[in-house]
């Protein structure tokens, strides 16, 4: 089956699930972190599904791969910020959320590897 729209991609669906979970979680940040760490976490996590969607809409496989790479970078940024918030005691970065982060990373990598290499 050929994927017709980005929202059919499991990786995009999981990235959206991650974004929703992180948006809910970041509400536990203390007031003084809402516009610093909270804003940074929100921007990073929303960038993951956004870049997957944008890359899907581009005209070449190479561009799609580039946007998947950007999404992967945003995923690592999100994970780092969640780890920081956890280490500061703002909230707990639990195994379930860590598993979702790792799953999204594996899906991004798998999709990128499955795309044909062009020159």
Secondary structure, DSSP 8 states (H G I E B T S, - for coil): ----SGGG-HHHHHHHHHHHHHHHHHTTS-GGGTTTHHHHHHHHHHHHHHHHHHHHTSSSHHHHHHHHHHHHHHHHHHHHHHHHHHHTTSS---HHHHHHHHHHHHHHHHHHHHS----
